[in-house]
Amino acid sequence: MDLHYMAGAFYRALTAAKDGPSLYDVCDPVFLRQSCGNSHLAKFYQTALNNPALRLLLRRAGLPELRDPVRFRALRDALTAACDEDAPDWAAIGRPVADLVDTIQLAHPKPKRVTPPLHLPRPADVDAAIRACGNHLLGSFERNGFIPTYAAFNLIGDPDCGGRELLMALNGLNARGYKNSTLMFNLARAFIARSAVGRLINPPWIGIAEPMWQPVQIRHRSAYYDAFFSEALLGFLGCGLATPEESAAARHAVDAMIAFCLDTSRETVRGPDGGTVDVVTALAPLPHPRFSRLFWQIKQRLGFDVYVPDCDTTASAVSVATQAGCDDPMLRQPLIDVFAGLQIRDGGRAPTITMPLNDHIDYDGGIVTWIDSLSGERPFGNDLDPTLNLDVLEVTLRNCARWRVIETPARLDTVQRLIGFHRRLIASGQFTDQKSHIYYLPELYCAYFGRCTAALRALPESAQRAIDPDDAFAEMRDAVLGYVQQQLITHEINPFDAALALIALGHLGAEPDSFKAPLHCILNALGEGPRGAPFKAYEWNKMKTPTRILVGGPEVTSAFALMGLALARRATTPRSAAN
């Protein structure tokens, strides 16, 4: 973070001339009155938008078009209806806010082209970085009893979410609290993005993945994160660089985190045959998420208090348990049947996607995100994310024999339809478009496509031919590898981008020369992290609604860097030296 830039941006935000009514001119009379009907909406306004720090910054942020009394009154009436009506007309309420959101001008990063380094770094330096990342993860687990991840709100919102997407969310989200928060965060976006505050909240950065510089970061734990950290530590063990003591600590941490995934985070839902099946919930009940008391209270006040299982967490947890040699009964369930019930067929037949934020892509064959709880809750509606679909495919390939995929025509059909979804996405080039992705970056999709390819290539040749008879993976590999080699690593990248590039390059069998730029990027950044961490926190995944919520952390960056470095070490070091 450039302190000189931030100081200047803070000063300009505090001293800017007010050019029209502010957020508080619009909202205070609606939400600070005693008769505000929806208590959650009033609490949300007080907690998220009317807190002293944000009010100080936004008090001068005005919108000139709201000087028009007709437009001002329409906006205030819409907010009043959201507050007072038991069954609001969300399309009507959202329209004046959507019109303001459509005036925001945001863009994704466009890194400049750079000259690549001439030589690979020294193998000893790569090994030292792997050890630093491994020790960071183990030290964090020892201190905390788990490896934390952090969430941070970026109130300027996502460049891909305009007025159309706001109206889509207000219609497609099921929980009233999520509708309320989406409405209010998007209203605030217009005042933030069109004022000097926008340059303070959304400073420029190098590369693609956004640094998590925000001062308020919420530490938490989820089975999805534990599965990811477990896979990284398995990679550390596979390098042969850990000492006996580190190996023992890594195995202990992996065992504990897999137990958290499969035991603590297990949830029973309705299966495709009408019976029940065990999956993994996105957020276990208290005290397991390890929120501080303050942030748990804030979370509930903001309306984020209902979570349901999802396909990504379930797939990731079962995948790492499989890699670790676990034999929990959950792994013997043919989860491919659960995924089949969530697969889009015939261009949009059930299940319904209520949040089609990326509806320019062909959903056929893809699998939706959220799994209904046993009581039928689905607070987020449902959406479809391409990277999640790679996780589902990867865990299915890892359990191909156990789940008798090839021997069961319906299961094989589900897998091949899923491969077809990815094939069309990649052939169209839409996989490189951030708008195609709900929760992840295109660069993460590339890394996870490599991981999925590795799972396929680990199968016997006969199984590979049965699953992929026309060699779709070879076609997709060429396109994904081309994007990484010709676009990603030829431009400015940060350590997180570099780690994703290494994972894709390593799994897809790139030539050693391709590893030069991302390896040097990671090694040059080593030591940039806070409090002795090797690296800073960067965007790993995100929510686009109710606003742009980034998830990551220094430990996350270390884990991705470790996995990428380990693959690069294997690809660039002669086998005899690596062993």
DARA-V802228 format. One line per field, one symbol per residue. ss: DSSP state (~ for helix, > for strand, _ for the rest). psi: psi as a letter, one per 20 degrees, with the letter a starting at -180 (. if undefined). burial: I if it has 9 or more other C-alpha atoms within 8 Angstrom, else O. A space follows every 50 residues. Layout:
ss->???
psi->???
burial->???
This chain:
ss->__~~~~~~~~~~~~~_____>>~~~~~~~~~_______~~~~~~~~~~~_ _~~~~~~~___>>~~~~_~~~~~~~~~~~~~~~~_____~~~~~~~~~~~ ~___________>_________~~~~~~~~~~~~~~~~~~~~~~____>> >>>>________~~~~~~~~~~___~~~~~~~~~~~~~~~~~~___~~~~ ~_________>______>>>__~~~~~~~~~~~~~~~~~____~~~~~~~ ~~~~~~~~~~~~~~_>>>>>_____>>>>>>___________~~~~~~~~ ~~______>>~~~~~~~~~~~~~_____~~~~__~~~~~~__>_>___>_ ________________>__>_______________~~~~~~~~~~~~~__ ________~~~~~~~~~~~~~~~~~~~~_~~~_~~~_____~~~~~~~~~ ~~~~~~~___~~~~~~~____~~~~~~~~~~~~~~~_~~~>___~~~~~~ ~~~~~~~____~~~~~~~~~~~~~~____~~~_____>__>>>____>>> >>_~~~~~~~~~~~~~~~~~~~__~~~~_
psi->pohgghgghgghhhjqppmrqrhhhghghgijqhjogohghghgggghhj qhghhghjhjoqohiihohggghgghhghgghhhphmqnhgggighghhg hiipoqqqqnqqqrpqqhqqrphhhgghhghggghgghhgghghjroqrq qppoiiaphioahghghgghhhqhphhhgghgghhhghgghghjrihhhg hmqqrpagppqmiphopoprqqhgghgghghghhhghihjiqrhghgghg gggggghhhgghfhjqqprprhjibqqpapqhoqrqjhikqqhghggggh hijljpqrqqhgggggghghhghijqkqhhhipnihhghhijppqkjjrq qpoimlhljiroipirprgqpprhjjqmhjcqaopghhhhgggghghhkg ghjlghioghghggghhghhghgggghiiihiphiipgirqhhhggghgg hhghhgiiqqhhgghhhmhklhhgghgggghggghifgiirpqrhggggg ghgggghjlqqhhiigghghgghhipiirqliqhrrprogrrphqiaooq pbrhhggggggggghghhghhipqghhh.
burial->OOOOOIOOIIOIIIOIOOIIIIIIOIIIOIIIOOOIOIOIIIIIIIIOII IOOIIOIIIIIIIOOIIOOOIIOIIIOIIIIIIIIOOOOIIOIIIIIIII IIOIOOOOOOIOOOOOOOOIIOOOIIIOIIIIIIIIIIOIIOOOOIIIII IIIIIIIIIOIIIOIIIIIIIIIIIOIIIIIIIIIIIIIIIIIIIIIIII IOOOOOIIIOIIOIOOIIIIIIIIIIIIIIIIIIIIIOOOOIOOOIIOII IOIIOOIIIIIIOIIIIIIIIOOOOOIIIIIIIIOOOOIIIOOOIIOIII IIIIOOIIIIIIIIIIIIIIIIOOOOOOOIIIOIOIIIIIOIIIIOOIOO IOIIIIIIOOOIIIIIIIIIIIIOOOOIIIIIIIIIIIIIIIIIIIIIII OOIOIIOOOOIIOIIIIIIIIIIIIIIOOIIIIIOIIIIIIIIIIIIIII IIIIIIIOIOOOIIIOIIOOOIIOOIIOIIIIIIIOIIIIIIIIIIIIII IIIIIIIIOIOOOIIIIIIIIIIOIIOIIIOOIIIIIIIIIIIIOIIIII IIIIIIIIIIIIIIIIIIIIIOIOOOOOO
